[in-house]
Amino acid sequence: MGRATRRVAACAAAVLLAGGLQSSLAHAATTTPRIDLTVLVISDGGPATAAIAAELKSQGTPYKLVDLNDAGRPVIDTAFLSDTLNGQPRGKYQGIVLPNDNPFTAGSAEMAAIAAYEAAFGVRQVDAYTYARPDVGLNWAVDPGYMGTLDGFQGQVTASGLGGSFGYLKGTIPFEDNDPAISESYGYLATPRTDLPASSSFTPLVEVPIPGSTAKGSLVGEYAHDGRKELVVTFVYNQYQQQYRLLARGIVDWITQGVHLGYDRNYFAAHVDDVFLADDRWDTVLKCTPGDVTCPPGTPETANPIRMTVADAQFAKQWQTANNFTMDMVFNGGGSEDWKADHETTTDPVVDQMIADQSSYRWVNHTYTHPYLGCLQDVSVVPWKCTKNAAGSTVWVDQATITSQIKNNLDWAAARGLTLDRTELVTGEHSGLLTAPQETSDNPYLAPSLAANGVKWTASDASREPAQRAVGAALTVPRYPMNVFYNAATAKEETDEYNWIYTSVANGGSGVCENNANSTCLPAPLDVNTGYQSYIVPLEARIDLGHVLNNDPRPHFIHQSNLSEDRIVYPVLEKVLSTYRSLHADNTPVVNLAQKDLGLEFQRRAAWSNAVTAGQVTAYRVGNAVRVSAPSGVQVQATMPTGTVQQLAIGTAAFGTAYAGSLSGWVKPGQLQSAVQLQLPAAATPAAPAGTSPSVAAKSVAAPAPADTKIVPQGTADAVPAGPGDTDRTDAPTLVPGSGAPVAGKNAAAGTTAGKATGTTGKAAGKGDTAQHGKASGGKAEPVKKTAGMSGTR
């Protein structure tokens, strides 16, 4: 495509006159303009602009998308970009994202209008992906320079980057290399021009050493010229890649100059399900789990179930202290009573230890004995099905049973002095909620039972339902299943089951991975003695860290079995936390919230997103004052510079909380006010717009110009999974948090596979499989605690 050079600026004034905006720009030079808090994203359909749009959407930052491939798109002219309201010049966009520095034809009036607008209103521009050359303030990427794949490279944030919009990082930017056979990134490394005019400058913000040279090449840099600023990005990325996830927050902060609606947090919570229960154990010979329907009929139940010991409980507390992290203990009081009955004792040392240490954890009701609370399961077939009555209707677990399971666990906790939030609940296997394909609707008795017990937040499985939804008056909190299985307490058990699920039939596995579009097969089985530490731990940690870096409030869930014996989950959690902390500054800690707080975050995001999508939010900045109007009852989500306060009818109030070098949070109008009014610190107020600057002719630089195209490798266009279990980077759609709308290419759970019967044993594998083994008892199916499936979606 064509590229305009700096003659764009030379013709800017003429274009403005022709466009009839002379009076607006004249006012802009002498009057403080109004700048609407909306970002303009002009897309060429490539992954880089899509990534930035996804980040804006995730944060809750309003943006307008213009697709250059749409024949009916609006013309980008002065009237599109600005106007005058009540005598005050108005810039309609606070920042502009372009696919490159000029996606239009040479001499384009549209690019000239953009350049003039940016100079007149002090608005910044992001070049989402361009190649290095003099027109963007860089030398050609030769002598010294580099053009090629960046897989496995290490970027470094410069002192200028750390002192500016990327100050939430420690400095290192690792580039992914998920598959050595596939190019996953591409970029141009070049040095800044040394012959720029005095009025221009190029400041590298992220650099990489140039191969074969002692010089460093810029990957992200700020190019100031002609009265405006561009963020020049010379590598391509998609929205899932770690290198982009680390930089995404800073890109938004840079283009908005630290003042924008929406915010970004890095959330991580770990729910430990089945606390006080005993979990069935994977059989490495039978390749199934005795005690549920994954094993052939007549297989004896688990003779050696998995349950935490006092030493395990003590270690959990010590581990939390050492790692500055709090786990949520999701408990079943009936499990303790069963254990005491089985061991003919009146005391349970594990319960005594954990209740003595109860303040070290957060506690969540998991029902009393963990029964299945959906339909009455017919387990005489694999996979199970719902029992039907004579009329052909589904037979549901009744309301009295659901209500008593919730209440009895609360009563058990109260009798032992265990404090918890009664509004939070996790049902066994997330049961009672729809479970496709067997249950296409919720148990109709679930919602009234939740209401009767005061439950406001009930967990759901994000691999089935990634978005929050209502269950009567309650709301769901979607949780990610981790690929650390409920029925494994040792590394060998975990690796053996992992091999069974993720290995082809030809290599001795179940073949599930071969029949599921959202799964990846191992090339060969892992060594059961070394595979867990060498392969599963780093892979699962990468998948989970990807969620943490994606402004995603969904918690992750594991099981008490994983805290037992080999304590296999701790290496994964440690890897997530240590990697995160090695990359982020202390001002950007992991946000570790309770279930109700995560649910509230989802609820507020949904309301905010709906208001933004419906055009019901009006927000703008005039100098150091920000005003935001939203529908009544909808809280405003915003990020502002440190020192910002909320302006009330009388006096001021604090705004937001400190995170990543800024203040951010939810805010509503003060008393007697219809809009949120924020006052920025004087230092955050940009200099008055300079108007159109004199053009500076580009100095001729002799160098071989590359082809006028940008290389986008297939591994960037179609994101490469990190490995088995990474279904984030597939074609299955999911919801951006709080958006209420699907985004192609992401399925919001790690390790999801289809719940289906596989193998000669009839194993039902997959996170969607919540089968339980049922025993006939008094005409009812009495569930025996466990499910089949990857990570134990219990």
N, C-alpha and C positions, 0 to 999 in steps of 0.2 A: 504494500500500500504506500501511497505517497507520504512524504513528511514535509511539513512547512519548516522553514528555518526562522531566524529572528526577524525576517522581514514581516512576520506576523505582527510584531509590535510596531513596525514602521507604518503599517497600514491601519492600525487599530483606531487612531483618531478619525481617519476618514470613514471607516465603517460606522463608528459611533454617530457621526454627523448624518450619514446616510440612513442610519437606523432610527433617527429621531430621539436619541437619548442624550443629546447634548445638555439639556437642562438638568436631567437627573444627575449626571456626572459633575456638572458645575456645582449643584447642591452638595454632592458627596464630598467635594473638596473642602467645603466650608461648614457643612452641617453634619453632626453625628448621625450616621445612617442607622436604620433598623436592619438587622440581619436575621432572617428566619432560621430557626434551628432545624434545618433539613439538609441532608447531603444529596447532591446530584450524582448518580452513578450512571455513566455512559458506557454501555457494555458492547463488546464485540462478540459475545457468546463464549469467550474463553474462560478457563478455570480461574484466572487471577481476579478478574472483576467479579466473578461469581463468588469467590472466597471472601472478598471484602463486603459484598452485599450480604452474604450469610452472617458475617460478624456483626454488621449493623443490625440485622434482623434479630439475631440472638441477644444483643445488648438492649434492644428496644429503642434504638436510635432511628427516628424517621428518615426515610430516604425516598427519592424518586428515581425509578429506573427507566432509562431510555435505551432501547435496543437498536443498535445501528443496523441490524439485519431486518428490521421491521419497516416495510415500505411505507406504512402509515404513521411512522414516528413523527413527533413534532420537530420543527426546525429550531435549532439552537441559535437564537438571535437575541438581541438586546431586550426585546419585550418578553421573551421567555425567561430571561435571567433576572430582570429587575424592573421596577416601576416606581411610582411615587404615590404615597398615601398621605393625605392631609398635609401636603407640602413637604413631607419627609421622604427622602430617597429610601427605597427598600430593596435590599438584596434578598432574593428568594432562596438562596442556598448558601450555607455556611462553609461548604467545601465541595470540591468537584473531583470525582474519581474518573479517570480516563483509562482506556486499555493500554495506552502508551502516551508519549508526550504530544502526539498529534495524530489521531486516528482518521483524520479527514484528508482530502486531496490537497496538494500543494496550493497555497494561496487561498485556502478555504475561508469564506466569510464567517463560517461557524466557529472555526478555531480563533479567528481574529476577535470575534465577539466574546469568547470565553476569556482570552488573554486580557482584553480591555476590562472586562467585568472583574476579574481577579485583582488587577492593579487598582481599580477604582474603589473597590470595597474591602480590600485587604483579605481576600479569600484565597485559601491555599488549594493546591492541586496535587493529587497523587497519580503518578504514572505507574499503573499497576504492574506492567512488565514491558520494558523497552530494552533495546540493546545499547551498549556503550558506544558513544560517538560524540564529536564536539558539540552537536546541537543540544545535548543534555548536560554539558559541563564536564564531560569526560573525554579522555583520549580514546582513540581506537583501542580495542582489546588485543593489541599486539605490541611486542617489544617495549616494555613488558606487558603482558596481557594473557588472557585465557578465555577460550570459548569451548564449552563442553559440559559434560555431566558433572553435577555437584554431589552425587550420591556419596555419602560417607564423609564429606568435607566438614570442617568445623569453622563456623563463622564466629566473629568476635564483635561485640558491641564496643564502639569506641568511647573515649571519655566524653565526647560531645553527645553521643547517644545516651550514655548513662546519666549525663547531666540534664537531659531533656526528656523526650517522650518515652524513652525506653529505660528509665531509671528504676523500673520495677524488676529488672533482670540483674543477675550477677555478672553476665557478660558472654557466656558461651552459648552458641546457637548450633547444636548438632543437626546435621542434615541426615534424613533417613536413608537407609539402604535396605529395604525390606526384602528385595529379591535381586541378587547379583546379576541375574540374567535379564533384568528389565531396567531401562533408564527411567528413573523416577523424578529427576529434576534436571534442569539445564540452566546455565547462566553465563554471564559475561563479566569477567573481572578486568577492571581497567583503573588506571590512576586518574586523579583529577587534573584538569588542564591547569597549566601554570601561566598561561597567557591570557587569562580572563581579564576584562576591564576592571578597573578599581571599583566600579559600582556592582560587580558581580562576584559571586563566590560559590565554591562547591565544598560542602562539609560532609565527609563520610560519617555515617552513623553505624553501619555494620560493614565489616571488612572480612576478607579471607586472604591468607597469603597466596600469592600468585605462584603456581607450580613452576619450578625451574628458575625462580627469581627471588631476590631478597625483598622485593616490593610487595605491598599489599594492595589488593584491588577492592573497589567499593562494590557492595551488593545493594545497600540502601544508603542513599545520601540526599542531603538537602541542597538544591540548586537555587540560589537567589539571583535573580536577573530581571531586568526590565520592570522593576517595581512589583515583582511577584515572586512566589516561592513554589517550587515543585519538589515532591518527594520522589526521587528517581530510583526505581526498583529494577535491577537488571537480572533477576532470576524469576523463573516461573514456578508456580505452586498451586496446590488446590486446598480446599478448606479443611482437609483432614490432616495434612502433613504437619509433623511436630514443629518444623522450622517456621512454618507460617503461624501455627497456633501460638508460639512464643512471641511472635512479633505483632499479631493481630491487634491486641489492645493498644500498642504504641502507635500503630498506623492510624487508628481511629482518633487517638488523643492528639496526634500531630495535625491531622487535617482539620480537626475542630478547635485547635488551639486550647485544648483542655476544657472546653465548655460544650457539653452536649447532653441531650436527653439519653436515658438508658445508662446501664452500667454493666460491668463484667466482674465476676468473682470466680475463684477457683475452689470449687466445693469438693470435699471428700468425706464421706461417712461410711462406716462399716457396721452393718447389722449382723449380729451373731444369733441366728435362729436356733430354736430347740434347746435352749439352755435349761438344764435339769432333766431333759429327756435322754434316752439312749437311742443312738442311731444304728440302723442296720448296716452291715459291712459287705462291701464288694467281695465277691468270691473270684479269685484270680484263676481258678481252674474252670469253674462253671461259666465264667464270663457273664455273670448276672448277680443280682442281689437277693439272697435268700430272705424271705420275709415279705416280698412283694411279687407282683405278677410278672416281673422280668425273668423269673426262673421257671423251669418246666413244672407242670403239676406234680405234686407229691414231694417236691424238694423241701427238706426240713427247714424251719425258720432259722434265722441267725442264732448260732450258739454262743457267739462272742460279740455282743453289741458294743458300740463305742460310746463311752461316757466320760466326761471330764473327771479328774481326780482333784483332791485338795491341792496337790502340787501344781496341777494345771491352773487352778483358780489363782493361786498365789503368783504364778508366773505371769498370768494375764495382767494382774495389777502392776507388777514390776515392769512389764514390757510397756504398758501405757505411759508410766512415768518416764521411762528412759526415752521414749519416742515422742513425748508431748502430744499424745493423741488419745481421744476417748472413744471407746466402742459402745455400741448400743446392745444391751443384753435383752434379747427377745425370748421370753421365758414361758414355760409351761409348768405350773405348780403341780399338776397331776403327775408329771414325770417323777417328781421327788417322792410322791406318795406311792407310786408303783415300785420304785426302787426300794423303798423301806419295806414294803410288803414282800417283795421278792427275797430280801435279805433278812427278813424277820427281825427288824430293828425299829426302834422308835425315833432314831435320829438320822440325819443325812448330813455328814460332814461337809460335803460340797456346798450344800445350801447354807449351812452355818458360816462357812468361810466367805462365800460371796455376799451374803447379807451383811456380815461384819464389815465388808469392804464396799458396801453398796454405793457410797458416795463417789467411788472411783469411776462409776459407769452411769450411763442412762439406761432406764428400764422400760420395756415395752411389752404390753400384754399380747401373748401369742395363743390365747385360749387355754383352757385348763388341761385337756388331754390331747389336743391336736387332732380332732376328728376331721374328716372331709365334710365340708358344710355346703356343698353344692347339691347336685342330684344324688339320689340313692344309687350307688354304683353297682353295676352288674359286672363282676370280675371273673365270670366264667368264660369270658372271651378275651383275647388280646388283639388290639387294645380294648380296654374296658368300654362299656357303654352305659347310658342312663337307663335305669329301670322305668318301664312304662306301666301304667295301670290298665284296667280292662278297656277303658275308653281311648287308650293310645296316648294319654297325656303323661308328661314327665312327672315322676315322683320325686319331690324335693325333700331334703332334710327340713324338718318343721321348725317353726319360729321358737318354740319353747327350748329346743335343743340348742339352737344358735345363741339365744339369750343366756341360757344357763352356762354355756361354755365361756362366754365373755365374763359374766358376773362371778362365776365360781373362781376364776383365776384372780380376779380383783379381790375377792373375799380372802382367798388363800394368802395373797400378798399382804393384805391389811392385818391379818392375824399374826404375821411374822414381822411386822414393822417395816415392810419393804415399800418404799415411796416411789410412785410413778405417776405419770400423767394419764389420767383415765380417758382422755380424748383420743389417745393413740391406740391403734390396734394393727396386728398382723395376723390374719387368719391362717390356719394350717394350709400350706400349698397355695395361698391366696384364694382358697376355695370360697364358694359363695358368689364370686365374680365369674363372669362368663369364661368358659374354658373351651375354646374351639379345638377339635370339631364336635366334641360331644355336647357341649353346652353353649348355645348361641345367645343366651341371655343370662342375666344374674338370677340367682335364687330369689324369687319374689319376697321371701321372708327375711332376706339379709338386711335390707334398708330399715325396716321397722325395728329389727333387733339392735342395729347400730344406734338408732335414735333412743331406744329404751335404755341403753347403757351409757348415753352421753358421748358416743364415739363420733368424732368429727373428721378424723384422718385415718384412713385404712389403707394399708399397703397393697400395691398391685405389682404384677410382673411386667417390667418394661420390655421384655422380649415378646410379650403378647400385646400389651397396651402401653406404648411409650408416652402417651399424653395423659394428663390429669383429667378426670371426669367425675361427675356427681354420682353418688349412690344414695339416693334419697337426699337427706340434708347433709350427708357426709361427702368428703372429697377423697379421691385416691391420691396416693403418693407413689408413683412408679419407682421400682427398684431394679437395679441391674443385677442379674445373676453373675457370679464369678465362676470361672472354670476351675474351681477348687471344689471337688465333689462332696456332697453331704455324706456319702457312704465310704469315705476314705479317711483314715487316720494316719497312714504311713505314706511315705513317698513312693514306695513300690506299688501300693494299692492304687494310688492316684495315677501313676504312670501307666499301669496295666490297663486301667479303665480308659484313660486318655487314648492309648494305642487302639483299644477296641473301637472307640467311637471315631477316631480320626485316621484310621488306616484302611486301605482298600481290602476287599475280600481276597485278592490275590496275595496280599501281604499278611493275611491272617486276621484282618479286622472285620468289623460288622458290615462295612460298605456303606454306612449312613452318609459319609462324606461324599461318596460318589453319586448319590441320588438326591442331593440337596444343593440347589443353586447358591445358597447362602453359606456354604461350608467349603473348606479347603482340606485336602487330604495330605497327610504326612507322606513324604517320599519313601520312608521306611519306618518301621516301628522304632520307638525310642528305647534306649537301654534302660531297663527298669531300675538299675542301680544308680545311674547317673542322670537320666533324662529329666527328672523333675527339676533339679537345681540348674542344670545346664541349658534346658530348653523351655520348660513350662513356666518356671518362675519369671525369667526375663520377658517372655512373650506376654504372659498375663499382666505383668506390671506395666508393659507398654500400652496394652489395650486399656487398662484402667486409668493410666495417666492421661491417655487421650481424652477420656471423659472429664477428668479433672481440669484439663486445659481448655475445655470447650464451653465454659460458663454454664455447666450442666448440674442442676441441683440434685439429680437422682442419686440416692444412696446406693451402695453395693451391699449384697447380702451373701453371707457364708453360713456355716453351721458350727455348733459347739464341738462336733467331731473333729473339726479342723484345728481346734485348740488343744486337742488331746494327743497322746502318744508322741508321734514325730512333730506335732504342732506345725503342720505343713503350711498354714496360711501366713504365719509371721514373715517368712522370707519375701512373700509377695507384697505384703503391706509395707515392710521395711524398704523394699526396692522402690515402690511408688513414692514414699515419703522422702527417701534420701535423694532420689533423682530430682524430684520436684524442688527440694531445698537447695540442691547444688546449682540449680538454674535460676532461682528467684531470690531477690533481695529480701531482707527481713521485713520490709514494709509491705510484703505481699504474701502473707502466710496462707496455708491451706485453711479454708473455712469449713469447720466441723460442726454442723448444726443438728439439732434434734429433729425427729420426724415431723412434728407439728410445724416447726419453723420452715422446713423445706416445703411442706405443703402450702403454707402461707405464701412463700415465695412464688410457687407455681400459680396460686390463685391471683395474686397481685399482677403477675406478668400477663396472665390471660386477659384480665380486665384492661390493662394498659395497652396490650397489643390490639385488642378489639377496638379500643377508642382511637388509636393511631390509624389502624386500617380503615376505619369508618370516616376518617377526616374530622374527628371531633376534638383534636388537640391543636391548639394554636400556641406557638412558642417562638419567642424572638429575644434578641439581645440588642440593647442600645447602650453603647459604651460599656460601663461596668454594671449595668442593671439587666436582669433576666426576668422575663414574665412568661408564665405558662398557664394556660387555661385548659381544663379537662372537664369531662362530665362529672356531675356531682357524685361523690362516693368513690371515684377513681383516683387513687394516689398517683403522684407524679414520680417517675423514675429518672434520676439525673446524676451526672458527674460534673463536679465543679472544682476549681483550684482551691488549694488550702487557704483558709482565711475567709471563705465565702460564708455569709450568714443569711438567714431568712429574714426578710423585711416584713414586720407585722404592722398592723394598724397603729400600734403604739410600741415602739422599741423594736428589738430584734431577738431572734432565737437562733440556737445552733442549728446547723444543717449537716446531715449525713454523718458518716463515720470515715475515719482515715483508712484508705486502702490503696496500695500501689502508687503512692505519692500524690493522691488526690483525695477529695471528699466526695462520697457518693452515698446514695440511699434513696429511700422513699419519703415523700413529703406531701403534705396536703395544705390547702390554704389556711391561714390563721383565722381567728374569729373576726367576723364582719368583713371578710375578704372573699372574693369570688375566684381569685386566681392566686397561684403561688408566685411570690416575688422574692428574688434572690439578689443579694448585693455582693458583687465580686470584689476582691481586694484590688486596690489601685494598680498594683503591679501586674495584675492579669489583664488590664485594659490595653489592647493593642494601640499602636501609634495611629494617628489619624491617617486615613487613606491618602496615598500620595497622588492619586489620579493616574493618568497615563504618563509613563516615563518616556523620555526620549529613547529612541531605538538605538541599539548598539550593534553595529555590523559584526557578523561572525567572522573571525579571522580564519583565513584558509589554512587548513591543516592537511598536509600531504600524507595520505595513508590509504591503503587499499580498503575500500568500503565493502562490507559483507553484503550479501544479498539482502534486499529490502524486505526481509521477512524475519519473524521471530520463531525459533524452534520450540515446539511444545511436544515433549515426548509423550508417548502413549501412557506411561506410568504416572504422568501428571493429569492427563485428560481423563483417564480411568484409574482412580486411586488404587494402588497396590496394597492388598491386605498385609498386615504384619505377619500373619500366619494363621493356622487353624484357630477358629474361635473369634477371629476379627471380622465380624459381619458389619461393622460400621461402614466399610468401604465396598458395598455392593450396590446393586441397582434397586434394592428394596427401599421404598420410601419410609421416612419417619417424620416426626414433628420437631421443628426447631423449638426449644423450650419456650413455652408461653405463646407460641405463634398461632396455634390452632390450624396450621396449614402444613401439608406435607412438603418435604424437600427431597427431591430425587437423590438417590445414591447413598442413603444411610439408613441402616436398620438399627434401632437404638439399643441393642443388647449385644454384649460380647458372647460368643459361643453358641448362638442360637442354631439349632438344627431342627428339622421337622420331627415332631413326635410321631413315630411310626414303628410298626413291628419290624424287627430286623433279625437276621441270623436264624440259625436252626433252633435256638433256644426261645425264640419269640420275644427277644428283648425289645422293649419299647424305649428307644433312646431319644433324647432331645429335651430341650428346656420346655417345649410345649407339652411334654408328656407328664401329667401329674397323676399317673395311675397309682393306686394303692391296692395292696392285697386286702381282701375282705373275707371275714369269716362269718358264716351264718350264725346268728345268735338271736333267738327270740323273734325271728322274722325280719331282723334288720341286719344290714351289713355293718359289722364292727371293724373299722379300719385299724390296721396294725401300723401305725405311725408313718411308714416311709413311702416314697415315690421312686419311680424310675427316673432316669434322665440326667442330663449333664448338669452338674453342679447341684443337683437335688433341689428342684423347684418345689419345695415343700410348703 
